[in-house]
Amino acid sequence: MLRKLYDWTMGLAAHRHAIPALFGVSFIESSVFPIPPDVLMIPMVLARKARAFVIAAVATLGSVLGGLLGYWIGAALMDSAGQWVLTAYGKEEAYHQLAARFAEYGGWAVLFAALTPFPFKVITIFSGAVGFPLPLFVLTAIIGRAGRFFVVAALLWRFGPPIRDFIERRLGLVFTVFMVCLVGGFVALRYL
């Protein structure tokens, strides 16, 4: 089953609509979607090595613009839906404590979430909810997302065939590590 999914993803990565699809996935991942754009970006770079940096730029642009949607969701919906959720879970005090810490370290939090498997959408929405300065949010999101996507693209551009061979020979292991990182990001969210 993993082999069929991998082959399908590689076929999609080489499709003529792969770039718009990557933009869309990157956009919605930064505000609502739980699957990171790396799932599509990595096979795209492996399938079209010469376009590695264009692919990274598209992922970065989509992710930062999606982050602005997440920021808006936090800013526009916190007083209504967000407050209701906090009250329902008895987390109003925890929210205020976290918001105070975020005011001090928010730039680092945005950068951390942009660079790692930590769910970026959580920080984008939270940034809007606490009124984190929008120019600083945009700057750190660009630096973090570009750093993440361009490093991945550069590594795949430079070492693509051995990486592709490794992925194809150890597909189960790669999938397991990916899932551990994805779930680990959500677990870190719960306990941080």
DRENPA-496316 format. One record per residue (C-alpha): residue in three letters; z, x, y. Coordinates in nm, 2 decimals. Each point is the difference from the previous one (the first is absolute). Layout:
[keza 'ala'; [Z; X; Y]]
...
//
This chain:
[keza 'met'; [0.00; 0.00; 0.00]]
[keza 'leu'; [0.08; 0.28; 0.24]]
[keza 'arg'; [-0.33; 0.16; -0.07]]
[keza 'lys'; [-0.19; -0.32; 0.09]]
[keza 'leu'; [0.20; -0.03; 0.32]]
[keza 'tyr'; [-0.07; 0.36; 0.08]]
[keza 'asp'; [-0.37; -0.03; -0.07]]
[keza 'trp'; [-0.01; -0.32; 0.21]]
[keza 'thr'; [0.18; 0.17; 0.29]]
[keza 'met'; [-0.24; 0.30; -0.02]]
[keza 'gly'; [-0.30; -0.24; 0.01]]
[keza 'leu'; [0.15; -0.18; 0.30]]
[keza 'ala'; [0.06; 0.34; 0.17]]
[keza 'ala'; [-0.37; 0.08; -0.02]]
[keza 'his'; [-0.11; -0.34; 0.11]]
[keza 'arg'; [-0.18; -0.04; 0.33]]
[keza 'his'; [0.28; -0.23; 0.13]]
[keza 'ala'; [0.28; 0.25; -0.09]]
[keza 'ile'; [0.06; 0.12; 0.35]]
[keza 'pro'; [0.06; -0.36; 0.15]]
[keza 'ala'; [0.21; -0.08; -0.31]]
[keza 'leu'; [0.21; 0.31; 0.06]]
[keza 'phe'; [0.04; -0.09; 0.37]]
[keza 'gly'; [0.12; -0.35; -0.10]]
[keza 'val'; [0.24; 0.13; -0.27]]
[keza 'ser'; [0.14; 0.25; 0.25]]
[keza 'phe'; [0.04; -0.26; 0.27]]
[keza 'ile'; [0.18; -0.26; -0.21]]
[keza 'glu'; [0.22; 0.26; -0.18]]
[keza 'ser'; [0.16; 0.09; 0.33]]
[keza 'ser'; [0.12; -0.35; 0.07]]
[keza 'val'; [0.02; -0.21; -0.31]]
[keza 'phe'; [-0.17; 0.13; -0.32]]
[keza 'pro'; [0.21; 0.20; -0.25]]
[keza 'ile'; [-0.27; 0.23; -0.15]]
[keza 'pro'; [-0.07; 0.32; 0.20]]
[keza 'pro'; [-0.36; 0.09; 0.10]]
[keza 'asp'; [0.02; 0.32; -0.21]]
[keza 'val'; [-0.10; -0.22; -0.30]]
[keza 'leu'; [-0.34; -0.04; 0.15]]
[keza 'met'; [-0.02; 0.31; 0.21]]
[keza 'ile'; [0.05; 0.26; -0.27]]
[keza 'pro'; [-0.28; -0.13; -0.23]]
[keza 'met'; [-0.22; -0.03; 0.31]]
[keza 'val'; [0.04; 0.37; 0.08]]
[keza 'leu'; [-0.04; 0.09; -0.36]]
[keza 'ala'; [-0.32; -0.20; -0.02]]
[keza 'arg'; [-0.14; 0.12; 0.34]]
[keza 'lys'; [0.15; 0.34; 0.08]]
[keza 'ala'; [-0.23; 0.06; 0.30]]
[keza 'arg'; [0.15; -0.30; 0.18]]
[keza 'ala'; [0.36; 0.10; -0.06]]
[keza 'phe'; [0.10; 0.03; 0.36]]
[keza 'val'; [-0.19; -0.32; 0.11]]
[keza 'ile'; [0.19; -0.18; -0.27]]
[keza 'ala'; [0.33; 0.14; 0.12]]
[keza 'ala'; [-0.09; -0.10; 0.36]]
[keza 'val'; [-0.07; -0.36; -0.11]]
[keza 'ala'; [0.32; -0.02; -0.19]]
[keza 'thr'; [0.19; 0.14; 0.30]]
[keza 'leu'; [-0.16; -0.24; 0.25]]
[keza 'gly'; [0.05; -0.30; -0.22]]
[keza 'ser'; [0.36; 0.09; -0.07]]
[keza 'val'; [0.09; 0.06; 0.36]]
[keza 'leu'; [-0.17; -0.33; 0.11]]
[keza 'gly'; [0.18; -0.18; -0.28]]
[keza 'gly'; [0.32; 0.16; 0.11]]
[keza 'leu'; [-0.05; -0.16; 0.34]]
[keza 'leu'; [-0.03; -0.34; -0.18]]
[keza 'gly'; [0.33; 0.08; -0.18]]
[keza 'tyr'; [0.15; 0.09; 0.34]]
[keza 'trp'; [-0.11; -0.33; 0.14]]
[keza 'ile'; [0.14; -0.19; -0.30]]
[keza 'gly'; [0.34; 0.16; 0.06]]
[keza 'ala'; [-0.01; -0.06; 0.37]]
[keza 'ala'; [-0.13; -0.36; -0.01]]
[keza 'leu'; [0.17; -0.13; -0.30]]
[keza 'met'; [0.34; 0.16; 0.00]]
[keza 'asp'; [0.16; -0.26; 0.22]]
[keza 'ser'; [-0.12; -0.28; -0.22]]
[keza 'ala'; [-0.07; 0.08; -0.36]]
[keza 'gly'; [0.17; 0.34; 0.00]]
[keza 'gln'; [0.33; -0.13; 0.13]]
[keza 'trp'; [-0.01; -0.28; -0.25]]
[keza 'val'; [-0.04; 0.25; -0.29]]
[keza 'leu'; [0.28; 0.22; 0.13]]
[keza 'thr'; [0.23; -0.29; 0.03]]
[keza 'ala'; [-0.09; -0.13; -0.35]]
[keza 'tyr'; [0.08; 0.33; -0.15]]
[keza 'gly'; [0.31; 0.07; 0.22]]
[keza 'lys'; [-0.16; 0.32; 0.13]]
[keza 'glu'; [0.03; -0.06; 0.38]]
[keza 'glu'; [0.26; 0.28; 0.04]]
[keza 'ala'; [-0.18; 0.24; -0.22]]
[keza 'tyr'; [-0.32; -0.07; 0.20]]
[keza 'his'; [0.18; 0.08; 0.33]]
[keza 'gln'; [0.14; 0.32; -0.14]]
[keza 'leu'; [-0.34; 0.11; -0.13]]
[keza 'ala'; [-0.17; -0.09; 0.33]]
[keza 'ala'; [0.25; 0.22; 0.19]]
[keza 'arg'; [-0.07; 0.29; -0.23]]
[keza 'phe'; [-0.38; -0.07; 0.02]]
[keza 'ala'; [0.02; 0.03; 0.38]]
[keza 'glu'; [0.12; 0.36; -0.05]]
[keza 'tyr'; [-0.21; 0.11; -0.29]]
[keza 'gly'; [-0.29; -0.25; 0.00]]
[keza 'gly'; [-0.28; 0.25; 0.06]]
[keza 'trp'; [0.11; 0.20; -0.30]]
[keza 'ala'; [0.02; -0.32; -0.21]]
[keza 'val'; [-0.36; -0.09; 0.10]]
[keza 'leu'; [-0.12; 0.35; -0.08]]
[keza 'phe'; [0.18; 0.01; -0.33]]
[keza 'ala'; [-0.14; -0.34; -0.11]]
[keza 'ala'; [-0.35; 0.10; 0.11]]
[keza 'leu'; [0.00; 0.32; -0.20]]
[keza 'thr'; [0.17; -0.12; -0.32]]
[keza 'pro'; [-0.03; -0.27; -0.26]]
[keza 'phe'; [0.28; -0.19; 0.18]]
[keza 'pro'; [-0.14; -0.35; 0.09]]
[keza 'phe'; [-0.15; 0.06; 0.35]]
[keza 'lys'; [-0.01; -0.37; 0.07]]
[keza 'val'; [0.38; -0.02; 0.00]]
[keza 'ile'; [0.02; 0.25; 0.28]]
[keza 'thr'; [-0.29; -0.15; 0.20]]
[keza 'ile'; [0.16; -0.35; -0.01]]
[keza 'phe'; [0.35; 0.14; 0.07]]
[keza 'ser'; [-0.14; 0.21; 0.30]]
[keza 'gly'; [-0.13; -0.32; 0.16]]
[keza 'ala'; [0.32; -0.19; -0.08]]
[keza 'val'; [0.23; 0.25; 0.17]]
[keza 'gly'; [-0.24; 0.06; 0.29]]
[keza 'phe'; [-0.07; 0.36; -0.08]]
[keza 'pro'; [-0.22; 0.15; 0.28]]
[keza 'leu'; [-0.36; -0.09; -0.09]]
[keza 'pro'; [-0.16; 0.33; 0.13]]
[keza 'leu'; [0.24; 0.20; -0.21]]
[keza 'phe'; [-0.06; -0.22; -0.30]]
[keza 'val'; [-0.38; 0.04; 0.03]]
[keza 'leu'; [0.03; 0.38; 0.04]]
[keza 'thr'; [0.22; 0.05; -0.30]]
[keza 'ala'; [-0.20; -0.24; -0.21]]
[keza 'ile'; [-0.32; 0.19; 0.08]]
[keza 'ile'; [0.16; 0.34; -0.07]]
[keza 'gly'; [0.16; -0.12; -0.32]]
[keza 'arg'; [-0.29; -0.19; -0.14]]
[keza 'ala'; [-0.26; 0.25; 0.09]]
[keza 'gly'; [0.22; 0.28; -0.14]]
[keza 'arg'; [0.03; -0.19; -0.33]]
[keza 'phe'; [-0.36; -0.11; -0.04]]
[keza 'phe'; [-0.16; 0.32; 0.12]]
[keza 'val'; [0.22; 0.22; -0.22]]
[keza 'val'; [-0.09; -0.21; -0.30]]
[keza 'ala'; [-0.37; 0.00; 0.09]]
[keza 'ala'; [0.00; 0.38; 0.06]]
[keza 'leu'; [0.17; 0.07; -0.34]]
[keza 'leu'; [-0.25; -0.23; -0.18]]
[keza 'trp'; [-0.29; 0.16; 0.20]]
[keza 'arg'; [0.11; 0.35; -0.10]]
[keza 'phe'; [0.13; -0.06; -0.35]]
[keza 'gly'; [-0.18; -0.33; -0.09]]
[keza 'pro'; [-0.16; 0.07; -0.34]]
[keza 'pro'; [0.32; 0.15; -0.16]]
[keza 'ile'; [0.21; -0.29; 0.15]]
[keza 'arg'; [-0.25; -0.26; -0.13]]
[keza 'asp'; [0.00; 0.17; -0.34]]
[keza 'phe'; [0.38; 0.00; 0.00]]
[keza 'ile'; [0.02; -0.37; 0.10]]
[keza 'glu'; [-0.26; -0.10; -0.27]]
[keza 'arg'; [0.17; 0.20; -0.28]]
[keza 'arg'; [0.36; -0.12; 0.10]]
[keza 'leu'; [-0.07; -0.34; 0.14]]
[keza 'gly'; [0.32; -0.15; -0.15]]
[keza 'leu'; [0.22; 0.27; 0.15]]
[keza 'val'; [-0.17; -0.03; 0.34]]
[keza 'phe'; [0.04; -0.38; 0.00]]
[keza 'thr'; [0.37; 0.04; -0.10]]
[keza 'val'; [0.07; 0.25; 0.28]]
[keza 'phe'; [-0.18; -0.22; 0.25]]
[keza 'met'; [0.21; -0.30; -0.10]]
[keza 'val'; [0.32; 0.20; 0.01]]
[keza 'cys'; [-0.09; 0.11; 0.36]]
[keza 'leu'; [-0.09; -0.36; 0.10]]
[keza 'val'; [0.32; -0.16; -0.15]]
[keza 'gly'; [0.20; 0.30; 0.13]]
[keza 'gly'; [-0.11; -0.09; 0.35]]
[keza 'phe'; [0.12; -0.35; -0.03]]
[keza 'val'; [0.33; 0.11; -0.16]]
[keza 'ala'; [0.05; 0.25; 0.28]]
[keza 'leu'; [-0.05; -0.29; 0.24]]
[keza 'arg'; [0.27; -0.20; -0.16]]
[keza 'tyr'; [0.26; 0.28; 0.01]]
[keza 'leu'; [-0.08; 0.17; 0.33]]
//
